[in-house]
Amino acid sequence: MSSDRNPAPPRHGAPSARRSAHGRGRALAAGVVLAGALAACSGGGGSTSTSSTSSTSSPPSSASGSGCTVSSKEVPSCGTLWGVAVKPPTPARWLKVESQVGRKFDFVYRYHDVSGTIPDRSEVTALSQGKTLHIGIAAREFGNTSSQITWAQVAQGDFDTNLRAQARGIAGMKKPVFVTFDQEANQKAKLSRGSGADFKAAWRHLHKIYQDEGATNAVWVWVMTGSPDNLDRATQLWPGNDVVDWISWNVYNQSGCPTGDITAAQYVSFEDKMKIFYTFVKTRGPAMGMDTSKPMMISETGSAQYPGDPAKTAAWYAAIPSVLQRYPQIKAVGLWDSIDGTCNYQFDSDPSIVGGVAAAGKQPYVNGGRSALSGG
């Protein structure tokens, strides 16, 4: 897997001396666009989302026709939220996928660096469609490959101007937004960014910025990789129960795809791969000071595609809802519809696999009457 998601076109990293002006300009432009979108949403457009459209102090909203509710922290009272990350990360792309699988997604996962505009135009569009956003903020400047950003720099305030502008952008959304700082921080590729103490300090610093800027609608999601070789690193990275709302990790059936040598002999079911980190949380979380009863999210999930046997991949996706029913603490799942290096997780590249994803998405446990385009 890549060390950071950057499905959007690279942004040009601004030197420190120019960050303040750039941040103000981007925030102003985004605020104008966002205000228009929110005004349009409030005009009675019949959103299919179950997310509350007010601040986190508002009562839970009701899922139309299902009897389910979603709390101010975006926790559904029944079933799970069904989300997606797409590449390219555009509304046209996720709308195409939705049309193929026959339902709308409850949330979309989007990726930013420390300098990008939040919300960007695609995110404003997602909000206008009634979707919840999951925003990942990496300790990087995507367009500046020569610059190394450390967690200590974030913690000491080197990027505060832009991070505050991003926080104000999220505050302006006036509805819950999932927010993650430096997703998958337990990857070995991110060891150079600092110590566990540095990461925790950076996370808590960002959380305080959001509080100061009125972004109390941010729902904080701690995202790790779910691979067994990264578990020890994760023990050093828990920021604290007071600054984390959801526990999250990714689940991939890679089957050799990172090396380009895909083989069914390395097949791992969704449940078996998911249980690695789930068990880690339950057994090692208490010693980390973690409240292991917090809602859980599978932030990204996908399966390798087997040459000549797409039905195997289709069945992998189709089985997800039945697995989730055995783990009711998992309240959200995001599908990774993308090509990741040598790994092709774009499930709409094969009709059989699309059928498996469509079958999963129509199951009541991940639908609940909230997102079906037609016919349940």
Secondary structure, DSSP 8 states (H G I E B T S, - for coil): --SS---S-------HHHHHHHHHHHHHHHHHHHHHHHHHHTTT------S-SS-TTS--EE-TTT--EE-TT--BSSS-EEEEEESS-SHHHHHHHHHHHTB--SEEEEEE-SSS-SS-HHHHHHHHTT-EEEEEE-SS-TT-TT----HHHHHTTTTHHHHHHHHHHHHTT-S-EEEEESTTTTSGGGGGG--HHHHHHHHHHHHHHHHHTT-TTEEEEEEE---GGGHHHHTT----GGG-SEEEEEEEE-TTGGGT---GGG---HHHHHHHHHHHHHHHTGGGT--TTS-EEEEEEEE---TT-HHHHHHHHHTHHHHHTT-TTEEEEEEEESEETTEE--GGGSHHHHHHHHHHHTSGGGTTTSSBSS--
